[in-house]
Amino acid sequence: MPIDIRQFPCLSDNYGYLIRDRATGQAAAVDAPDGSAILAELAASGWKRLDLILNTHWHPDHTQGAEMVKAETGCRIVGPEESTRVIALDQVLSDGDQVDLGETRFDVIHTPGHTLGHIVFIDRRGGEAFVGDTLFALGCGRLFEGAPEQMFESLDRLGALPDDTRIWCAHEYTAANARFALSLDEPDAGVRADLEAHARDIFALREAGQPTVPTTLGREKRLNPFMRAENAADFAAVRAAKDAFKG
């Protein structure tokens, strides 16, 4: 049975997510960027319960609301070992673990690069992927802790998911990512045309104040310059160019 997903903006450019297993009504938040925003969205949802916080990594804009939300709801917090430096976890998760939310099962995949312990949550049956700061629409996370080889492998692992998998990333960076992608030389005319058309849609959505997330894995594999990298060295060059990009 599919999950319900409520997406809402918080902080300066984060997205918060509340998800609910329809069969049982059990609910979870993906990360905790803003405790007040999560609790307000939970109240607006009418779901009346929160069972889990699914934490992807330790950065404050993914953890700072966790204690408030747990205090108000009694939920459990699960995430990677690295997050214990800033929050108390009820369960430490590692690559290959599974987390059940009612009848919905999330596979845990370790995706180092942005941080060394970053994980993502994959609902394979429903075709949903909550990827934190590993993969963005037309982009990927900065390498604050990991090496290019690690992020390249992490994106490669995500790339093995079905193309129709919906990608729910944690930030609204897509317009800036599109401007960078358009600045690159693209030898494939078909890809270039698709990228230009997609960028026009992105800019129109942002002008109207609408989200550009979720995206799909198939779209990212075709248009995202980081996922199109052929090897770690190629990826590293694109990442360095993006880090220096001023457009």
Contacts in CASP RR format, 6 or more apart in sequence:
PFRMAT RR
TARGET T0000
AUTHOR 0000-0000-0000
METHOD contacts of the structure
MODEL  1
MPIDIRQFPCLSDNYGYLIRDRATGQAAAVDAPDGSAILAELAASGWKRL
DLILNTHWHPDHTQGAEMVKAETGCRIVGPEESTRVIALDQVLSDGDQVD
LGETRFDVIHTPGHTLGHIVFIDRRGGEAFVGDTLFALGCGRLFEGAPEQ
MFESLDRLGALPDDTRIWCAHEYTAANARFALSLDEPDAGVRADLEAHAR
DIFALREAGQPTVPTTLGREKRLNPFMRAENAADFAAVRAAKDAFKG
1 21 0 8 1.000
1 22 0 8 1.000
1 23 0 8 1.000
1 103 0 8 1.000
1 104 0 8 1.000
2 22 0 8 1.000
2 126 0 8 1.000
3 19 0 8 1.000
3 20 0 8 1.000
3 21 0 8 1.000
3 22 0 8 1.000
3 101 0 8 1.000
3 104 0 8 1.000
3 123 0 8 1.000
3 126 0 8 1.000
3 128 0 8 1.000
4 19 0 8 1.000
4 20 0 8 1.000
4 22 0 8 1.000
5 17 0 8 1.000
5 18 0 8 1.000
5 19 0 8 1.000
5 128 0 8 1.000
5 168 0 8 1.000
6 17 0 8 1.000
6 18 0 8 1.000
6 19 0 8 1.000
6 41 0 8 1.000
6 45 0 8 1.000
7 15 0 8 1.000
7 16 0 8 1.000
7 17 0 8 1.000
7 168 0 8 1.000
7 211 0 8 1.000
7 213 0 8 1.000
7 214 0 8 1.000
8 15 0 8 1.000
8 16 0 8 1.000
8 17 0 8 1.000
8 18 0 8 1.000
8 37 0 8 1.000
8 41 0 8 1.000
9 15 0 8 1.000
9 16 0 8 1.000
9 172 0 8 1.000
9 211 0 8 1.000
10 16 0 8 1.000
10 33 0 8 1.000
10 34 0 8 1.000
10 37 0 8 1.000
10 38 0 8 1.000
11 33 0 8 1.000
11 34 0 8 1.000
11 61 0 8 1.000
13 171 0 8 1.000
13 172 0 8 1.000
13 173 0 8 1.000
14 33 0 8 1.000
14 34 0 8 1.000
14 61 0 8 1.000
14 170 0 8 1.000
14 171 0 8 1.000
14 172 0 8 1.000
15 168 0 8 1.000
15 169 0 8 1.000
15 170 0 8 1.000
15 171 0 8 1.000
15 172 0 8 1.000
15 211 0 8 1.000
15 213 0 8 1.000
16 29 0 8 1.000
16 30 0 8 1.000
16 31 0 8 1.000
16 33 0 8 1.000
16 34 0 8 1.000
16 37 0 8 1.000
16 38 0 8 1.000
16 41 0 8 1.000
16 170 0 8 1.000
17 29 0 8 1.000
17 30 0 8 1.000
17 31 0 8 1.000
17 130 0 8 1.000
17 168 0 8 1.000
18 27 0 8 1.000
18 28 0 8 1.000
18 29 0 8 1.000
18 30 0 8 1.000
18 38 0 8 1.000
18 41 0 8 1.000
18 42 0 8 1.000
18 45 0 8 1.000
18 47 0 8 1.000
18 50 0 8 1.000
19 27 0 8 1.000
19 28 0 8 1.000
19 29 0 8 1.000
19 30 0 8 1.000
19 101 0 8 1.000
19 104 0 8 1.000
19 130 0 8 1.000
20 26 0 8 1.000
20 27 0 8 1.000
20 28 0 8 1.000
20 45 0 8 1.000
20 47 0 8 1.000
21 27 0 8 1.000
21 101 0 8 1.000
21 102 0 8 1.000
21 103 0 8 1.000
21 104 0 8 1.000
23 102 0 8 1.000
23 103 0 8 1.000
23 104 0 8 1.000
24 102 0 8 1.000
24 103 0 8 1.000
25 47 0 8 1.000
25 49 0 8 1.000
25 102 0 8 1.000
26 49 0 8 1.000
26 51 0 8 1.000
26 52 0 8 1.000
26 101 0 8 1.000
26 102 0 8 1.000
27 42 0 8 1.000
27 45 0 8 1.000
27 47 0 8 1.000
27 49 0 8 1.000
27 50 0 8 1.000
27 51 0 8 1.000
27 52 0 8 1.000
27 101 0 8 1.000
28 50 0 8 1.000
28 51 0 8 1.000
28 52 0 8 1.000
28 53 0 8 1.000
28 54 0 8 1.000
28 75 0 8 1.000
28 101 0 8 1.000
29 38 0 8 1.000
29 42 0 8 1.000
29 50 0 8 1.000
29 52 0 8 1.000
29 53 0 8 1.000
29 54 0 8 1.000
29 69 0 8 1.000
29 75 0 8 1.000
30 53 0 8 1.000
30 54 0 8 1.000
30 56 0 8 1.000
30 121 0 8 1.000
30 130 0 8 1.000
30 132 0 8 1.000
30 168 0 8 1.000
30 170 0 8 1.000
31 53 0 8 1.000
31 54 0 8 1.000
31 55 0 8 1.000
31 56 0 8 1.000
31 62 0 8 1.000
31 63 0 8 1.000
31 132 0 8 1.000
31 170 0 8 1.000
32 38 0 8 1.000
32 53 0 8 1.000
32 55 0 8 1.000
32 62 0 8 1.000
32 63 0 8 1.000
32 64 0 8 1.000
32 65 0 8 1.000
32 66 0 8 1.000
32 68 0 8 1.000
32 69 0 8 1.000
32 77 0 8 1.000
33 61 0 8 1.000
33 62 0 8 1.000
33 64 0 8 1.000
33 65 0 8 1.000
33 170 0 8 1.000
34 64 0 8 1.000
34 65 0 8 1.000
35 64 0 8 1.000
35 65 0 8 1.000
35 66 0 8 1.000
35 68 0 8 1.000
35 69 0 8 1.000
36 68 0 8 1.000
38 50 0 8 1.000
38 65 0 8 1.000
38 69 0 8 1.000
39 68 0 8 1.000
39 69 0 8 1.000
39 72 0 8 1.000
39 73 0 8 1.000
42 50 0 8 1.000
42 73 0 8 1.000
49 73 0 8 1.000
50 69 0 8 1.000
50 73 0 8 1.000
50 74 0 8 1.000
50 75 0 8 1.000
51 75 0 8 1.000
51 76 0 8 1.000
51 101 0 8 1.000
52 75 0 8 1.000
52 76 0 8 1.000
52 77 0 8 1.000
52 78 0 8 1.000
52 99 0 8 1.000
52 101 0 8 1.000
53 66 0 8 1.000
53 69 0 8 1.000
53 70 0 8 1.000
53 75 0 8 1.000
53 76 0 8 1.000
53 77 0 8 1.000
53 78 0 8 1.000
54 78 0 8 1.000
54 79 0 8 1.000
54 99 0 8 1.000
54 106 0 8 1.000
54 121 0 8 1.000
54 130 0 8 1.000
55 62 0 8 1.000
55 63 0 8 1.000
55 66 0 8 1.000
55 77 0 8 1.000
55 78 0 8 1.000
55 79 0 8 1.000
55 80 0 8 1.000
55 83 0 8 1.000
55 87 0 8 1.000
55 89 0 8 1.000
56 62 0 8 1.000
56 79 0 8 1.000
56 80 0 8 1.000
56 118 0 8 1.000
56 119 0 8 1.000
56 120 0 8 1.000
56 121 0 8 1.000
56 130 0 8 1.000
56 131 0 8 1.000
56 132 0 8 1.000
56 133 0 8 1.000
56 134 0 8 1.000
56 170 0 8 1.000
57 80 0 8 1.000
57 82 0 8 1.000
57 83 0 8 1.000
57 114 0 8 1.000
57 115 0 8 1.000
57 117 0 8 1.000
57 118 0 8 1.000
57 119 0 8 1.000
57 132 0 8 1.000
57 133 0 8 1.000
58 80 0 8 1.000
58 82 0 8 1.000
58 83 0 8 1.000
58 85 0 8 1.000
58 86 0 8 1.000
58 87 0 8 1.000
58 115 0 8 1.000
58 117 0 8 1.000
59 115 0 8 1.000
59 133 0 8 1.000
60 86 0 8 1.000
62 132 0 8 1.000
62 133 0 8 1.000
62 170 0 8 1.000
63 83 0 8 1.000
63 86 0 8 1.000
63 87 0 8 1.000
64 86 0 8 1.000
66 77 0 8 1.000
66 87 0 8 1.000
67 87 0 8 1.000
67 88 0 8 1.000
69 75 0 8 1.000
70 76 0 8 1.000
70 77 0 8 1.000
76 90 0 8 1.000
76 91 0 8 1.000
77 87 0 8 1.000
77 88 0 8 1.000
77 89 0 8 1.000
77 90 0 8 1.000
78 89 0 8 1.000
78 90 0 8 1.000
78 91 0 8 1.000
78 92 0 8 1.000
78 93 0 8 1.000
78 99 0 8 1.000
79 89 0 8 1.000
79 91 0 8 1.000
79 92 0 8 1.000
79 93 0 8 1.000
79 119 0 8 1.000
80 92 0 8 1.000
80 93 0 8 1.000
80 94 0 8 1.000
80 110 0 8 1.000
80 117 0 8 1.000
80 118 0 8 1.000
80 119 0 8 1.000
81 89 0 8 1.000
81 92 0 8 1.000
81 94 0 8 1.000
81 117 0 8 1.000
82 115 0 8 1.000
82 116 0 8 1.000
82 117 0 8 1.000
82 118 0 8 1.000
83 89 0 8 1.000
84 92 0 8 1.000
93 99 0 8 1.000
93 108 0 8 1.000
93 119 0 8 1.000
94 108 0 8 1.000
94 110 0 8 1.000
94 119 0 8 1.000
95 108 0 8 1.000
95 109 0 8 1.000
95 110 0 8 1.000
95 119 0 8 1.000
96 107 0 8 1.000
96 108 0 8 1.000
96 109 0 8 1.000
96 110 0 8 1.000
97 107 0 8 1.000
97 108 0 8 1.000
98 105 0 8 1.000
98 106 0 8 1.000
98 107 0 8 1.000
98 108 0 8 1.000
99 105 0 8 1.000
99 106 0 8 1.000
99 108 0 8 1.000
99 121 0 8 1.000
100 106 0 8 1.000
104 123 0 8 1.000
104 125 0 8 1.000
104 126 0 8 1.000
105 123 0 8 1.000
105 124 0 8 1.000
105 125 0 8 1.000
106 121 0 8 1.000
106 122 0 8 1.000
106 123 0 8 1.000
106 130 0 8 1.000
107 121 0 8 1.000
107 122 0 8 1.000
107 124 0 8 1.000
108 119 0 8 1.000
108 120 0 8 1.000
108 121 0 8 1.000
108 122 0 8 1.000
109 119 0 8 1.000
109 120 0 8 1.000
109 122 0 8 1.000
109 157 0 8 1.000
109 158 0 8 1.000
110 117 0 8 1.000
110 118 0 8 1.000
110 119 0 8 1.000
110 154 0 8 1.000
111 118 0 8 1.000
111 119 0 8 1.000
111 120 0 8 1.000
111 131 0 8 1.000
111 134 0 8 1.000
111 154 0 8 1.000
111 155 0 8 1.000
111 157 0 8 1.000
111 158 0 8 1.000
112 118 0 8 1.000
112 145 0 8 1.000
112 146 0 8 1.000
112 150 0 8 1.000
112 151 0 8 1.000
112 154 0 8 1.000
113 134 0 8 1.000
113 141 0 8 1.000
113 143 0 8 1.000
113 144 0 8 1.000
113 145 0 8 1.000
113 146 0 8 1.000
113 147 0 8 1.000
113 150 0 8 1.000
113 151 0 8 1.000
113 154 0 8 1.000
114 133 0 8 1.000
114 134 0 8 1.000
114 140 0 8 1.000
114 141 0 8 1.000
114 142 0 8 1.000
114 143 0 8 1.000
114 144 0 8 1.000
114 145 0 8 1.000
114 146 0 8 1.000
114 151 0 8 1.000
115 133 0 8 1.000
115 144 0 8 1.000
115 145 0 8 1.000
115 146 0 8 1.000
116 145 0 8 1.000
116 146 0 8 1.000
116 150 0 8 1.000
118 132 0 8 1.000
118 133 0 8 1.000
118 134 0 8 1.000
118 154 0 8 1.000
120 129 0 8 1.000
120 130 0 8 1.000
120 131 0 8 1.000
120 132 0 8 1.000
120 134 0 8 1.000
120 158 0 8 1.000
121 129 0 8 1.000
121 130 0 8 1.000
122 128 0 8 1.000
122 129 0 8 1.000
122 130 0 8 1.000
122 161 0 8 1.000
122 165 0 8 1.000
123 129 0 8 1.000
124 161 0 8 1.000
127 161 0 8 1.000
127 162 0 8 1.000
127 164 0 8 1.000
127 165 0 8 1.000
127 166 0 8 1.000
128 165 0 8 1.000
128 166 0 8 1.000
128 168 0 8 1.000
129 158 0 8 1.000
129 161 0 8 1.000
129 165 0 8 1.000
129 166 0 8 1.000
129 167 0 8 1.000
129 168 0 8 1.000
129 217 0 8 1.000
130 168 0 8 1.000
131 158 0 8 1.000
131 167 0 8 1.000
131 168 0 8 1.000
131 169 0 8 1.000
131 170 0 8 1.000
132 169 0 8 1.000
132 170 0 8 1.000
133 141 0 8 1.000
133 169 0 8 1.000
133 170 0 8 1.000
133 171 0 8 1.000
134 140 0 8 1.000
134 141 0 8 1.000
134 151 0 8 1.000
134 154 0 8 1.000
134 155 0 8 1.000
134 158 0 8 1.000
135 141 0 8 1.000
135 155 0 8 1.000
135 158 0 8 1.000
135 167 0 8 1.000
135 169 0 8 1.000
135 220 0 8 1.000
135 224 0 8 1.000
135 226 0 8 1.000
135 227 0 8 1.000
136 169 0 8 1.000
136 171 0 8 1.000
136 173 0 8 1.000
136 174 0 8 1.000
136 177 0 8 1.000
137 167 0 8 1.000
137 169 0 8 1.000
137 173 0 8 1.000
137 174 0 8 1.000
137 177 0 8 1.000
137 202 0 8 1.000
137 212 0 8 1.000
137 213 0 8 1.000
137 215 0 8 1.000
137 220 0 8 1.000
137 224 0 8 1.000
138 174 0 8 1.000
138 177 0 8 1.000
138 178 0 8 1.000
138 180 0 8 1.000
138 181 0 8 1.000
138 202 0 8 1.000
138 215 0 8 1.000
138 220 0 8 1.000
138 223 0 8 1.000
138 224 0 8 1.000
138 225 0 8 1.000
139 173 0 8 1.000
139 177 0 8 1.000
139 180 0 8 1.000
139 181 0 8 1.000
139 220 0 8 1.000
139 224 0 8 1.000
139 225 0 8 1.000
139 226 0 8 1.000
139 242 0 8 1.000
140 151 0 8 1.000
140 155 0 8 1.000
140 224 0 8 1.000
140 226 0 8 1.000
140 227 0 8 1.000
140 239 0 8 1.000
141 151 0 8 1.000
142 239 0 8 1.000
142 243 0 8 1.000
143 151 0 8 1.000
143 239 0 8 1.000
148 232 0 8 1.000
148 233 0 8 1.000
148 235 0 8 1.000
148 236 0 8 1.000
148 239 0 8 1.000
149 232 0 8 1.000
151 226 0 8 1.000
151 235 0 8 1.000
151 239 0 8 1.000
152 229 0 8 1.000
152 231 0 8 1.000
152 232 0 8 1.000
152 235 0 8 1.000
152 236 0 8 1.000
153 232 0 8 1.000
155 226 0 8 1.000
155 227 0 8 1.000
155 229 0 8 1.000
155 235 0 8 1.000
158 217 0 8 1.000
159 217 0 8 1.000
159 221 0 8 1.000
159 227 0 8 1.000
161 217 0 8 1.000
162 217 0 8 1.000
163 216 0 8 1.000
163 217 0 8 1.000
163 218 0 8 1.000
163 221 0 8 1.000
164 216 0 8 1.000
164 217 0 8 1.000
164 218 0 8 1.000
165 216 0 8 1.000
165 217 0 8 1.000
165 218 0 8 1.000
166 214 0 8 1.000
166 215 0 8 1.000
166 216 0 8 1.000
166 217 0 8 1.000
167 213 0 8 1.000
167 214 0 8 1.000
167 215 0 8 1.000
167 216 0 8 1.000
167 217 0 8 1.000
167 220 0 8 1.000
168 213 0 8 1.000
168 214 0 8 1.000
169 213 0 8 1.000
169 214 0 8 1.000
169 215 0 8 1.000
172 206 0 8 1.000
172 211 0 8 1.000
172 212 0 8 1.000
172 213 0 8 1.000
174 202 0 8 1.000
174 206 0 8 1.000
174 212 0 8 1.000
174 213 0 8 1.000
174 215 0 8 1.000
175 202 0 8 1.000
175 203 0 8 1.000
175 206 0 8 1.000
175 212 0 8 1.000
176 247 0 8 1.000
178 195 0 8 1.000
178 198 0 8 1.000
178 199 0 8 1.000
178 202 0 8 1.000
178 203 0 8 1.000
179 199 0 8 1.000
179 245 0 8 1.000
179 247 0 8 1.000
180 225 0 8 1.000
180 241 0 8 1.000
180 242 0 8 1.000
180 245 0 8 1.000
180 247 0 8 1.000
181 195 0 8 1.000
181 199 0 8 1.000
181 223 0 8 1.000
181 224 0 8 1.000
181 225 0 8 1.000
182 195 0 8 1.000
182 196 0 8 1.000
182 199 0 8 1.000
183 245 0 8 1.000
183 247 0 8 1.000
184 225 0 8 1.000
184 238 0 8 1.000
184 241 0 8 1.000
186 192 0 8 1.000
186 195 0 8 1.000
191 222 0 8 1.000
191 223 0 8 1.000
194 222 0 8 1.000
194 223 0 8 1.000
195 223 0 8 1.000
198 219 0 8 1.000
198 223 0 8 1.000
202 212 0 8 1.000
205 211 0 8 1.000
205 212 0 8 1.000
206 212 0 8 1.000
220 227 0 8 1.000
221 227 0 8 1.000
221 228 0 8 1.000
222 228 0 8 1.000
225 238 0 8 1.000
226 235 0 8 1.000
226 238 0 8 1.000
226 239 0 8 1.000
229 235 0 8 1.000
229 238 0 8 1.000
END
